[in-house]
């Protein structure tokens, strides 16, 4: 089943574009402190371009990578100055290097094996300029176990979304089934997508980052503090060793 298709990309653009703004204070401070002369910024799994828009407004040369052509269509509207590339984050290959690379809003949880996640870390390491900064956040195993066991209904003027989440402790995978109803005249168009994420422990993420050649700091992904025990979401800042 295709994810981030035409219908959900539009819903995502309207309802989930806030994450770039939420993260920007932390990101801007981290970059100013650790990479003060940064100019080139790569956003992996850039979605509909909410962060790319902010980067352009703050003078960065912004490049976004995403696999969904529908997400990229909105990114072109939201961040017309950014360079957009349709590619798989496990195998992307871009010219030049970047002072900052980001992968936000648990996008890397869609990588369901340690092998795939390690491939992304190593490819990111390869694209970072000397002294560059890699920032990403992910749902943890504990977070998916705790929160992906509910149904949430989002109602708008022209659209209703039903998000049904479940979690399998044996596979460490969570399923979010998104069913949408979009008003078209007097009728409604129905669509459905199944989003599968894997929960990783802090120990697993730490090990993969070290194997990829990074040193790192770990934060709670909701409070941005260094208290990360049992955090539902983890935020990492990593630099090449």
C-alpha positions in Angstrom: 0.0 0.0 0.0 1.3 3.4 -1.0 1.9 5.9 1.9 1.8 9.7 1.7 -0.3 9.4 -1.4 -2.2 12.3 -3.0 -5.0 12.5 -0.5 -3.0 12.1 2.6 -0.2 14.4 1.4 -2.8 17.2 1.2 -4.1 16.4 4.7 -0.5 16.2 6.0 0.3 19.6 4.6 -2.7 21.1 6.3 -2.5 19.4 9.7 1.1 18.4 10.4 3.2 21.2 8.9 3.8 22.6 12.4 6.8 20.3 13.3 9.3 22.5 11.5 8.2 25.5 13.5 8.2 23.5 16.8 11.7 22.4 16.2 13.2 25.6 14.8 14.2 27.2 18.2 16.2 24.2 19.2 17.7 23.6 15.7 18.7 27.3 15.2 20.4 27.4 18.6 22.2 24.1 18.1 23.5 25.1 14.7 24.5 28.6 15.9 26.5 27.1 18.7 28.1 24.1 16.9 28.2 25.1 13.3 28.1 28.9 13.3 29.2 29.3 9.7 26.7 26.7 8.3 25.2 27.6 5.0 24.1 24.3 3.3 21.3 22.3 4.9 19.9 19.0 3.9 16.5 17.9 5.2 15.9 14.2 4.8 12.2 13.0 4.5 11.4 16.7 4.0 7.7 16.0 3.6 5.7 19.1 2.5 8.6 21.4 3.2 7.7 23.1 6.4 11.4 23.2 7.6 12.7 24.0 4.1 10.5 27.1 4.1 12.0 28.3 7.4 15.5 27.5 6.2 15.0 29.7 3.1 13.7 32.5 5.2 16.8 32.4 7.3 19.3 32.4 4.5 20.3 28.8 4.2 20.8 26.9 0.9 18.2 24.3 1.5 17.9 20.8 -0.1 15.1 18.4 0.6 14.9 14.7 -0.1 11.7 12.7 0.0 10.3 9.6 -1.6 6.7 10.7 -2.1 6.1 12.8 -5.2 2.9 14.1 -3.6 4.7 15.4 -0.6 7.3 17.0 -2.8 4.5 18.7 -4.8 3.5 20.6 -1.7 7.1 21.3 -0.8 7.6 23.1 -4.1 4.8 25.4 -3.2 5.8 25.9 0.4 9.6 26.3 -0.2 10.0 27.5 -3.8 13.7 28.4 -3.2 14.7 24.9 -2.1 16.2 22.2 -4.2 14.0 19.1 -4.1 15.2 15.5 -4.8 13.0 12.5 -5.0 15.1 9.6 -3.5 15.2 6.9 -0.9 17.1 8.0 2.2 18.9 4.6 2.3 20.5 5.3 -1.0 20.5 9.0 -1.8 23.6 10.4 -3.4 23.9 14.2 -3.7 26.8 16.4 -5.0 28.8 18.3 -2.5 28.5 18.2 1.3 26.3 19.8 3.9 27.0 21.6 7.1 23.7 20.4 8.6 21.5 17.3 7.9 18.1 16.8 9.6 15.6 14.0 9.6 12.6 15.0 11.8 9.2 14.0 13.0 10.0 10.3 13.5 10.5 9.9 9.8 13.3 7.4 10.5 11.0 5.1 12.4 9.7 4.0 9.0 13.0 2.1 8.6 12.1 -1.3 10.0 15.5 -2.9 10.3 18.7 -1.9 12.0 20.5 -2.6 8.7 18.4 0.1 6.9 18.7 2.6 9.7 22.5 2.1 9.8 22.6 2.6 6.0 20.9 6.0 6.5 23.3 7.0 9.2 26.4 6.0 7.1 25.1 7.8 4.1 24.4 10.9 6.2 27.9 10.7 7.6 29.2 10.6 4.0 27.3 13.8 3.1 28.3 15.8 6.1 31.0 18.5 5.8 33.9 18.3 8.3 32.5 19.4 11.7 28.9 19.2 10.4 25.8 18.4 12.5 23.2 15.7 12.1 19.9 16.2 14.0 17.1 13.7 14.1 14.2 12.6 16.3 12.5 9.2 16.6 9.7 7.5 18.5 11.2 5.1 21.0 10.1 1.5 21.7 8.6 2.8 25.0 6.8 5.6 23.2 5.1 3.4 20.6 4.2 0.8 23.2 2.5 3.5 25.4 0.8 5.7 22.8 0.1 3.6 19.7 -2.9 1.9 21.2 -5.7 4.4 20.5 -8.0 5.8 18.0 -8.0 9.6 17.2 -10.5 11.3 15.0 -9.6 14.6 13.4 -12.5 16.6 11.9 -12.2 19.5 9.5 -14.5 21.5 7.3 -13.9 19.3 4.3 -12.1 16.3 5.7 -12.3 13.7 8.5 -9.4 11.5 9.4 -9.6 8.4 11.6 -6.2 7.3 13.0 -6.2 3.8 14.5 -2.9 2.8 16.1 -1.7 -0.5 17.5 1.6 -1.9 18.6 3.1 -5.4 18.5 5.5 -6.0 21.3 7.0 -9.1 19.6 8.1 -7.3 16.4 8.5 -3.8 18.0 6.4 -2.4 15.2 3.4 -0.1 15.4 0.7 0.2 12.8 -1.2 3.5 12.2 -4.1 2.9 9.9 -5.3 6.2 8.5 -8.8 6.3 7.0 -9.9 9.6 5.4 -13.1 11.0 4.1 -12.8 14.0 1.8 -15.9 16.0 0.9 -16.4 16.3 -2.9 -19.6 18.2 -3.6 -22.4 16.3 -1.9 -20.4 13.1 -1.6 -17.3 11.9 0.2 -14.2 10.3 -1.2 -12.6 7.6 1.0 -8.9 6.8 1.2 -6.8 4.6 3.5 -3.1 4.2 4.3 -1.2 1.9 6.6 1.8 3.5 8.2 4.2 1.0 10.0 6.9 2.3 12.3 9.5 0.4 14.4 10.4 1.4 17.9 14.1 1.5 18.8 15.6 1.7 22.3 18.1 4.3 23.2 20.8 1.6 23.4 20.1 0.4 19.9 20.2 4.0 18.4 23.4 4.8 20.4 25.1 1.6 19.0 24.1 2.3 15.4 25.3 5.9 15.6 28.7 4.8 16.9 29.0 2.1 14.2 28.3 4.9 11.6 31.1 7.0 13.0 29.2 9.6 15.1 29.6 11.0 18.6 26.3 12.4 19.9 24.2 14.0 22.6 20.7 12.7 23.4 17.7 14.7 24.4 14.0 14.1 25.2 12.2 14.8 22.0 9.3 16.6 23.6 11.0 18.7 26.3 14.4 19.1 24.6 16.1 18.4 28.0 18.9 15.9 28.6 16.6 13.7 30.8 16.0 10.8 28.4 15.1 7.8 30.6 11.9 6.3 29.4 11.4 9.1 26.9 8.6 8.5 24.3 10.6 10.4 21.7 14.4 10.9 21.5 16.2 13.8 19.8 19.8 13.4 18.8 22.5 15.8 17.8 25.4 13.9 16.2 28.8 14.9 14.7 31.4 12.9 12.9 34.1 11.4 15.1 
